[in-house]
Amino acid sequence: MLENIWFNVNYGINHVLDINAYDHVLFLIVLTVPYVFKDWKRVLLLVSMFTIGHTLSLVLASYSVISVNAAVVEFLIPITIMIVALFNVFTSGKGAQREKVGVLFLSTLFFGLIHGLGFAREFRMLLGDSDNKIVLLLEFALGIEIAQVIIVFMVLFLGYIVQTIFRFSKRDWIMVISAIVVGLVIPMILNSDFLA
């Protein structure tokens, strides 16, 4: 029993930290980079919105409520990363990330839905004929959340070091990291099967 739980939680952790599927990590980086440690509650809420969206789309897909063309989803995932990265570039230093729970949180939830759909096919294979789909989903979601908290902590810690020790301005830190991510997702968009 405990082995099964750990397998599912670990599967969630590995899903996020998989070096070959780094789109999840890139999304978390651009989502987190505008913040510092004292914003941890807000960041945790944002990341949780992403997990909720991700899990919701897995629930809908595993019960065959929705079915989406894989090529469309694989095209949309880097687009979501690009949108957040460009949002950072155009709003860095303007405090747009401080706004009340609204557009940023709803768009993060929506982007979570899209990212979840990208994983739905593989997840259905993991489920097989399991009766406990919801339990399995929750264990998997816990793994995702653990991995996301690790990544968020690393981004915040790196941001702290760069801004405190190396005296980077917060604005420059946001701009540089977001621009790097934009550079990484452009080939993902251009090479997607959807555009082929």
Disulfide bonds with the S-S distance in Angstrom:
none
